[in-house]
Amino acid sequence: MSSQVKVQQRRLTTEELNDLIIDSIQDIKGKNIVKLDLRRLEDSPTDFFIICEGDSNTQVKAISDNIQKRLKNEVRVLASHVEGERNALWICLDYFTTVVHVFYRETRSFYELENLWSDARFTEYDSL
């Protein structure tokens, strides 16, 4: 008889998820990274938005790909929905409690997503 050891997988907290997402953005030199805490707002679509930008469509796609790859490989978490990968002007990654918005610079300034949710608590992160 062989004994099998069951490895219990620890649940990832939302803060740990957010930290990994932000680190994944910084890996690809994403810029102007902001986390919006929406938990105190009525009718918010999620708990957190993480917003960043890239200088080109290629960089926007690379940031999105890196987030998805690292979350899948390191913590076995997949986005429930991904939108915008074809044009890579605004890629949206839905992780239930956190929605990530990866923008092309001009697209971000056009939509001004931060202004729409200006009542949220903002945390800014360094661009590496």
Secondary structure, 3 states (H helix, E strand, C coil): CCCCCCCCCCCCCHHHHHHHHHHHHHHCCCEEEEEEECCCCCCCCCCEEEEEEECCHHHHHHHHHHHHHHHHHHHCCCCCEEECCCCCCEEEEECCCEEEEEEEHHHHHHHCHHHHCCCCEEEEECCC
